[in-house]
Every structure is written in structure tokens, then in C-alpha cells.
């Protein structure tokens, strides 16, 4: 999503480059950003925070959220399938990996939403390209150079980088800056591994105090130098908030747990940063997967559980959501080295007191695979991003659509979702996709209490053409795929009716 470079944008970029400091010591990079003089700085109101955990390498979704009662799953993975007796039961024949006892406990408390079969059309199996797609929010055949989170932050902080907020806009715990926070306007993220080391690193940095020439260019240079002279503030506020904050309990001795412990300190210390990024590697499990995968998910589960307990103890859990993502899932078949190769769709986790909880979407369909024998995506990954942006970070639907250059219908993941907010609403029918459609169409609906429903297709004169589903449902989201190629082309009405007397209809156009 490139923009034309005007003179004003050039100056904005130069302000960033002049004001920013990028340094490294002992392999620990640091980046601090410029801030306008105190009287001109815009304050950032305290609000919700999103903590993203990137699973680097391509997580095997089938051995994370496991169809342990599916005979095809067992047959395709004779050496690495997780047996039902060993796994942690969820519902509908799905199970969690046995190492995920902490996340299972959070799930049982209603604090974990698991969205199944997440991916995108025409998936890319290159680690680098697939990661860029997930970080930028692009289609598979489109190359963008700005992160989706950076575009969100540009909307949230429209005066950036001329006017800088008093707190960092985004924080990444690590050493290599992610594309997620990069933008044509500059870098929105502050990257470090330890707040105190970061402060020590940049606190001794000298600014350029040479007097600019008395020219028009000199005036502009003086402006840039003024910004540069306050560029170290982020290191100070990060250090100060980390010292004010605390961990109310001990975290496991793992790198991810250390990252989340730092995030907890910053949040409880009063930092108003809206987006954090943590990473854990090792998911490229081509060989000897069982032990490696088990260890990775134990690290994640234990770290996230400690983080959630910490925030709850300190009354901060109502404002923080954790979201996981990985560049792709793994193949359905195990390979010849008791591992799995690069695949496609996989589950995402959204965790916190903020979420509605439960499984979202149907179980992985192991009989209807793509041309490569991989799982087909049911949910576009940007549908989850869009839901998080709107229902947790407060973006409007229009602004969210602008970030991705298209609209994605929200899912009822969050307790604050407007899908759940209308008084008396017991169910929601989402727009069918694609629409117009030929061949297969995906239909999603959500029930907010146990009831009996009927999903049916009607023509425009009110005649029932086909009953697609009828039966008892529980309080959760349902996704079904239907082959409608046998129906004549034309406009139909998709109807969801319930035993409580409610009815919702959506228009569906078929081009068969």
C-alpha cells in the first residue's frame, strides 16, 4: 500500500529519521523515537491492549487443536497423531494438545476462543512470503510493504510523526524489528529485550547540537534537531513504567514467559501502549515433531496462563487480549521423518477476560482437501484481525475496511461484540460467502443460547427450495459449507429461523 511521497511527507519522514535512534549492544538493538516539545504533544488515552504472540515456523494446527476422534487423522499420522486418551477434551470431537493444561483451564473458564481453519485463498508455503502476508494483511498475490498494525496505529495517531504520543505506540519484545509495525510514514514500534538495558543503552546517546545555518533549509533542520533532542523519552517512560509495574506471581523460566512478564510489568505500571508483539520460534517441525511440538506448546500454555493470572490478580485483565498467529499450518500427512511439512489453514487463539470463549467454526474437514491435499481455509485471517480491531481496539468498520482495502465480517469472539449487544437477540446469521456464488458457499451463524434452528433456502416467491440444516444447537458459532451447484441461477433468500420465533434472512445470488 504505497503512497505518493509529497514534500510534507518527506519532512515527516525526515523528522522520524532525524529523531529516531537505532543502536545495538551485545546483540540487543534499541529504537527510541522523537517527541515534540511537551506543550505540543498529544496525549494517548488509556485503553485496551492487544498482545500478539507469533509462532514462528508454521504451527501444526492438527496436533494443537486435535480431531482425535477422526479416523482419517489417525491414519494419516500413524506415528505422530495425538491419541484421544492422552488429549484434553474440548467438545464436538475436538481436543487440545496434552501439554496445554493451562490454556485448557482458561478455556474451561470461558477465556479462550479458538477459531478453526484460519488462512486465506491461494496460500503461500514460503516462510518469508507467508509471514509477510500475515504481517501486512494482504492477499496472497499482492505485495504490501506496510504492516496492518502500523496502518491501525497511523489511524489512531494521525499526527505521527510530527506530533508524537507520550507513550510508545507499539512495543516488540525481541531483537529483529517486525514488518508488522513498519509503515511508509516510519516505524511505529519500539523494539527491545529488556527495559532497563534499553534505557542504559540509549541514555548515553549524544544529540547533534551544531547550530543550523540561517536559511530556509536551516530552519527545517533546526526543527528536526529539536525533535531529535527529545528522542530519548521513550526509553525513559518504558524504564519508569517497568519499575512502577510488577509481576504478582512467578513466571516460568522460558523466553516467552520472560517477554510476557515484561509486558505485564509495563501494563500494570501504567504504560498506554495499545499493541505488543512477542515471539516464539521452533515450529518448523519437519522431523521428530512430537517432543518438540509438545515442549513448545507447554512453554506457550504455561507463559500465557501465568500472564493471565498476573493480570487478573492486578485487576488489569479486562483490558488485555492475547492473540496467536503463525505463517501457516502443516500438512495433513506426516512425512518420512516423523514430522510434518508446510501446509495451509490452522487454528488461531484469542485469549482473555475480554472474549466469549469456545470453539468457533466447524472441525477440520479431512475429506475435502485442496488440490495439494491440505486443509481448506474457512475463515480468512483478516476476519479475525478485523474483529479484534473493531471489537477490542475500537476501530470503526469503515476504518477497518480501509486498513485491508476490503470488508471482513466480524465474528462473535468478544463479550463486547455488537453481535451480542442488542437486547433480546438470540442468534445472528452472517452474510454468505462468496456472494454471488457458484458451486460451494460458506454459511455462518451464531447462537447465543441453546435452541432449535432451521437453516433453509427459499426462492423469491416464498417457496422452500432446500432445508440446509435443522437441529438443536448450543451457544456457539457454526460454519457450514454447502454445494449449491444443483440449484438454478437466480436470487434466493437464505433463512435462519429458531424455535423462539426469530427469523433472519440474507439474500444469496447463485451463478450456476
Secondary structure, DSSP 8 states (H G I E B T S, - for coil): ------HHHHHHHHHHHHH-EEEEETTEEEEE-----GGG--------EEEEEEETT---GGGTEE-TT-HHHHHHTTTT---TTTSEE-STT-EE-TT-HHHHHHHHTT-EEEEEEEE-SS----HHHHHHHHHHT--TT----S-HHHHHHHHHTTTTTTS--SS-SEEEESSS--GGGEETTEE-EEEES-HHHHHHHHHT---------SSHHHHHHHHHHHHHHTTTHHHHHHHHHHHH---SS---SSHHHHHHHHHHHHHHTT----EEEEEE-----SSSHHHHHHHHHHHHHHHHHHHHHHHHHTT-GGGEEEEEEES--B-SS--TTSS--B-S-EEEEEESTTB--EEES----SSS--TTS----SEEHHHHHHHHHHHTS---HHHHHHHHTS-----S-BTT-HHHHSTT--EEE---BSSSBSSEEEEEEEESS-EEEEEEEE-TTS-EEEEEEEEEE-SEEEEEEEE-TTS-SEEEEEEEEETTS-EEEEEEEE--
